[in-house]
Amino acid sequence: MNAQALEKSFGNLRERWPNGWPGLPLVLQQCLRQLGCHSGIRLGARQRVMHRCMDEVAQCIEQDGRTRAAVGEEPAYHNRLHMADTLVALTGLLLAQRAVDRSAAKKPSLQESVAMLAMLGHDFLHDGSVNTRPAELESRSVDCLRPWLQRNGVAEADQALMAQLILATDPAVVGACHDRVEDRTFSTRDPDCLVVLVQEADIMASTMPVIGPALTRQLATEWERLGPEQAGALLSASGRLKFLTESARFSSPASQQLGMNAIKSDEIRQLRDGSDNRRALAR
């Protein structure tokens, strides 16, 4: 597994979006199979509950998205395709982390299952708006998920971890979360490290040079309701550079294994070289 393989997976999703879209439940199941979850694998009771909950939430997101898309109201960026992107990205990161740890895991750990559930629901029923206070939309997602968690009997400890992971997808806290684990031994058994993997998965597709610009345009479409200045700032070269240098943090051993920082650095260099060339021509 490497970044190029992940980018190909992101591209495959786009070839079938929106016409021919296989559905988020199928994407979820394919990701879980990659992690080793199939009919021949026996999971513990807590994981079986979470996987049943994942199936229900994926069905709900898919139905909600189709309903909103039919009347032109599904968000341009925070839609089912984004959910699929993040599930694919987290799957790649978890597999890479296993390789770094030299783990021969044949099925998802309890922590990995919680992370996949959190990733699936991190933008649950997102309406395309932006936070007006810390973790506003993320808290709403946690609240909206709670009935599914409780109905399926998800353990309180797993609910708490899932909420921690979702709340940490607020872009405002990303830097602090990466800094918090900088000097630790990185492990998916550490909730703070799991937070970092979820944050990386959330922005991985947008960091890819081939599909990132298109995703930025989709996000700008959502931001048009805020005003042309905010949306336009995303589309500029300086806006892309700011995203790559300030928001697209990749510090986990898994993301290093995938080569994400090398990809990011190449685009940063190209953007800066282009800016330097424009300034030289203007003189």
C-alpha positions as CSV (number, residue, x, y, z in Angstrom):
1,M,0.0,0.0,0.0
2,N,1.3,3.5,-0.9
3,A,-0.1,6.9,-1.7
4,Q,-0.3,6.2,-5.4
5,A,-2.5,3.1,-4.8
6,L,-4.7,5.2,-2.5
7,E,-5.0,7.9,-5.1
8,K,-6.0,5.3,-7.7
9,S,-8.7,4.1,-5.3
10,F,-10.0,7.7,-4.9
11,G,-10.1,7.9,-8.7
12,N,-12.0,4.7,-9.0
13,L,-14.7,6.1,-6.7
14,R,-15.0,9.2,-8.9
15,E,-15.4,7.1,-12.1
16,R,-18.7,5.9,-10.7
17,W,-19.9,9.2,-9.0
18,P,-22.7,10.0,-9.1
19,N,-24.0,7.8,-11.9
20,G,-23.3,4.2,-11.2
21,W,-22.5,4.9,-7.6
22,P,-22.3,1.5,-5.8
23,G,-23.4,3.0,-2.5
24,L,-21.6,3.9,0.7
25,P,-22.5,0.5,2.5
26,L,-20.6,-1.4,-0.3
27,V,-17.6,0.9,0.1
28,L,-17.6,0.4,3.8
29,Q,-17.8,-3.4,3.4
30,Q,-14.9,-3.4,0.9
31,C,-12.8,-1.4,3.4
32,L,-13.6,-3.7,6.3
33,R,-12.7,-6.7,4.1
34,Q,-9.3,-5.1,3.4
35,L,-8.8,-4.8,7.1
36,G,-9.5,-8.5,7.4
37,C,-13.2,-8.5,8.4
38,H,-15.0,-11.2,6.5
39,S,-17.5,-14.0,7.2
40,G,-14.8,-16.4,8.4
41,I,-13.5,-14.0,11.0
42,R,-14.9,-14.1,14.5
43,L,-15.2,-10.7,16.3
44,G,-15.7,-10.0,19.9
45,A,-19.2,-8.9,21.1
46,R,-18.3,-5.3,21.3
47,Q,-17.0,-5.3,17.7
48,R,-20.0,-7.2,16.4
49,V,-22.2,-4.5,17.9
50,M,-20.1,-1.7,16.3
51,H,-20.1,-3.4,12.9
52,R,-23.9,-3.8,13.0
53,C,-24.1,-0.1,13.9
54,M,-21.8,0.8,11.0
55,D,-24.0,-1.0,8.6
56,E,-27.1,0.9,9.8
57,V,-25.4,4.3,9.7
58,A,-24.0,3.7,6.2
59,Q,-27.5,2.8,5.0
60,C,-28.8,6.0,6.6
61,I,-26.1,8.2,5.1
62,E,-26.7,6.7,1.7
63,Q,-30.4,7.1,1.8
64,D,-30.2,10.7,3.1
65,G,-27.6,11.6,0.4
66,R,-29.7,10.1,-2.4
67,T,-32.8,12.0,-1.1
68,R,-31.0,15.3,-0.9
69,A,-29.2,14.8,-4.2
70,A,-32.6,14.2,-5.9
71,V,-33.6,17.8,-5.1
72,G,-30.1,19.3,-5.5
73,E,-29.4,19.7,-1.8
74,E,-26.6,17.2,-1.1
75,P,-23.5,19.2,-0.1
76,A,-20.9,19.7,-2.9
77,Y,-18.0,18.5,-0.7
78,H,-19.4,17.0,2.5
79,N,-21.3,14.3,0.7
80,R,-21.3,10.5,0.4
81,L,-18.2,10.6,-1.8
82,H,-16.3,12.4,1.0
83,M,-17.4,9.8,3.4
84,A,-16.1,7.1,1.1
85,D,-12.8,8.9,0.6
86,T,-12.2,9.1,4.3
87,L,-13.0,5.4,4.8
88,V,-10.6,4.4,2.0
89,A,-7.9,6.7,3.5
90,L,-8.3,5.4,7.0
91,T,-8.2,1.9,5.8
92,G,-4.9,2.6,4.0
93,L,-3.5,4.3,7.1
94,L,-4.5,1.4,9.4
95,L,-2.9,-1.1,7.1
96,A,0.3,1.0,6.8
97,Q,0.4,1.3,10.6
98,R,0.2,-2.5,11.0
99,A,3.1,-2.8,8.6
100,V,5.1,-0.3,10.6
101,D,4.3,-2.1,13.8
102,R,5.1,-5.4,12.1
103,S,1.7,-6.6,13.2
104,A,0.3,-9.7,11.5
105,A,-3.3,-8.7,12.4
106,K,-5.8,-10.7,10.5
107,K,-8.8,-8.7,11.7
108,P,-9.5,-5.2,12.9
109,S,-8.6,-4.5,16.5
110,L,-11.3,-3.0,18.8
111,Q,-9.7,0.4,18.4
112,E,-9.6,0.1,14.6
113,S,-13.3,-0.7,14.5
114,V,-14.1,2.3,16.7
115,A,-12.0,4.5,14.3
116,M,-13.9,3.2,11.3
117,L,-17.2,3.9,12.9
118,A,-16.0,7.4,13.8
119,M,-14.8,8.0,10.3
120,L,-18.0,6.9,8.8
121,G,-20.0,9.2,11.0
122,H,-17.7,12.2,11.4
123,D,-19.8,14.4,9.1
124,F,-23.1,12.6,9.8
125,L,-25.9,14.6,8.2
126,H,-23.6,17.5,7.4
127,D,-25.6,20.4,5.9
128,G,-22.7,22.2,4.1
129,S,-22.3,24.9,6.7
130,V,-19.2,25.8,8.8
131,N,-18.5,26.0,12.5
132,T,-19.4,29.2,14.2
133,R,-18.0,27.9,17.5
134,P,-15.5,25.2,18.4
135,A,-16.5,21.7,17.2
136,E,-20.1,22.8,16.4
137,L,-20.7,20.6,13.5
138,E,-18.7,17.7,14.9
139,S,-20.7,17.8,18.1
140,R,-23.9,17.7,16.0
141,S,-22.6,14.6,14.3
142,V,-22.0,12.9,17.6
143,D,-25.5,13.9,18.8
144,C,-27.1,12.6,15.6
145,L,-25.2,9.3,15.9
146,R,-26.2,8.7,19.5
147,P,-29.6,7.0,18.8
148,W,-27.9,4.4,16.5
149,L,-25.2,3.8,19.1
150,Q,-27.6,3.3,21.9
151,R,-30.1,1.2,20.0
152,N,-27.3,-1.2,19.0
153,G,-25.8,-1.3,22.5
154,V,-22.4,0.2,21.6
155,A,-20.4,0.1,24.8
156,E,-20.1,3.4,26.7
157,A,-16.2,3.3,26.5
158,D,-16.5,2.8,22.7
159,Q,-19.0,5.7,22.4
160,A,-16.7,7.9,24.3
161,L,-13.7,7.1,22.1
162,M,-15.8,7.6,19.0
163,A,-16.9,11.0,20.2
164,Q,-13.3,12.0,21.0
165,L,-12.2,11.0,17.4
166,I,-15.1,12.9,15.7
167,L,-14.7,16.0,17.8
168,A,-11.0,16.1,16.9
169,T,-11.9,16.4,13.2
170,D,-12.5,20.1,13.8
171,P,-9.7,21.7,11.7
172,A,-8.9,24.1,14.5
173,V,-7.5,21.5,16.8
174,V,-5.5,19.4,14.3
175,G,-2.1,21.0,15.0
176,A,-2.4,20.6,18.8
177,C,-3.4,17.0,18.4
178,H,-0.3,16.2,16.2
179,D,2.0,18.0,18.7
180,R,0.5,16.1,21.6
181,V,1.8,12.7,20.3
182,E,5.1,14.0,18.8
183,D,7.3,12.3,21.4
184,R,5.2,9.2,22.0
185,T,5.5,5.7,20.7
186,F,2.8,5.7,18.1
187,S,0.2,3.0,18.6
188,T,-3.5,2.6,17.6
189,R,-4.1,1.5,21.2
190,D,-3.4,5.1,22.2
191,P,-6.5,7.2,21.7
192,D,-4.5,10.4,20.9
193,C,-2.6,8.5,18.2
194,L,-5.8,7.2,16.8
195,V,-7.0,10.8,16.7
196,V,-4.1,11.7,14.4
197,L,-4.9,8.9,12.0
198,V,-8.5,10.0,11.7
199,Q,-7.4,13.6,11.1
200,E,-5.0,12.5,8.4
201,A,-7.7,10.4,6.7
202,D,-10.1,13.3,6.7
203,I,-7.8,15.5,4.5
204,M,-5.8,12.9,2.6
205,A,-7.9,13.0,-0.6
206,S,-7.7,16.8,-0.6
207,T,-4.0,16.6,-0.4
208,M,-3.6,14.5,-3.5
209,P,-2.4,16.6,-6.4
210,V,-4.6,15.0,-9.0
211,I,-8.0,15.2,-7.2
212,G,-7.2,17.8,-4.6
213,P,-8.0,20.8,-6.7
214,A,-11.4,19.4,-7.7
215,L,-12.2,18.8,-4.1
216,T,-11.2,22.4,-3.3
217,R,-13.6,23.6,-5.9
218,Q,-16.4,21.6,-4.4
219,L,-15.6,23.0,-0.9
220,A,-15.6,26.5,-2.4
221,T,-19.1,25.8,-3.8
222,E,-20.3,25.0,-0.3
223,W,-18.6,28.2,1.0
224,E,-20.3,30.4,-1.5
225,R,-23.1,31.0,1.0
226,L,-20.5,32.7,3.2
227,G,-19.6,35.1,0.5
228,P,-17.4,35.3,-2.6
229,E,-14.3,36.3,-0.7
230,Q,-14.2,33.2,1.5
231,A,-14.9,30.9,-1.5
232,G,-12.5,32.7,-3.7
233,A,-9.7,32.4,-1.2
234,L,-9.8,28.6,-1.3
235,L,-9.4,28.6,-5.1
236,S,-6.3,30.8,-5.2
237,A,-2.7,29.4,-5.4
238,S,-2.1,31.0,-2.0
239,G,-5.1,29.3,-0.6
240,R,-3.9,25.9,-1.8
241,L,-0.5,26.6,-0.3
242,K,-2.0,27.6,3.0
243,F,-3.9,24.4,3.2
244,L,-0.9,22.3,2.4
245,T,1.4,24.1,4.8
246,E,-0.9,24.7,7.7
247,S,-3.8,22.2,7.6
248,A,-2.6,19.1,5.8
249,R,-0.6,17.6,8.7
250,F,0.9,14.1,8.3
251,S,3.0,13.0,11.2
252,S,2.0,9.4,11.9
253,P,4.4,6.5,11.0
254,A,1.6,5.2,8.7
255,S,1.5,8.4,6.7
256,Q,5.3,8.4,6.4
257,Q,5.1,4.8,5.2
258,L,2.6,5.9,2.5
259,G,4.8,8.8,1.4
260,M,2.3,11.6,2.1
261,N,4.8,14.3,3.1
262,A,6.8,13.7,0.0
263,I,3.7,14.2,-2.2
264,K,2.8,17.3,-0.2
265,S,6.3,18.7,-0.4
266,D,6.4,18.3,-4.1
267,E,3.3,20.3,-4.6
268,I,4.4,23.0,-2.2
269,R,7.6,23.4,-4.1
270,Q,5.8,23.7,-7.4
271,L,3.4,26.3,-6.0
272,R,6.2,28.3,-4.5
273,D,8.3,28.1,-7.7
274,G,5.3,29.3,-9.7
275,S,4.9,32.2,-7.4
276,D,8.5,33.1,-7.7
277,N,8.3,32.9,-11.5
278,R,5.3,35.2,-11.5
279,R,7.1,37.7,-9.3
280,A,10.2,37.5,-11.6
281,L,8.0,38.2,-14.7
282,A,6.4,41.2,-13.0
283,R,9.7,42.9,-12.2
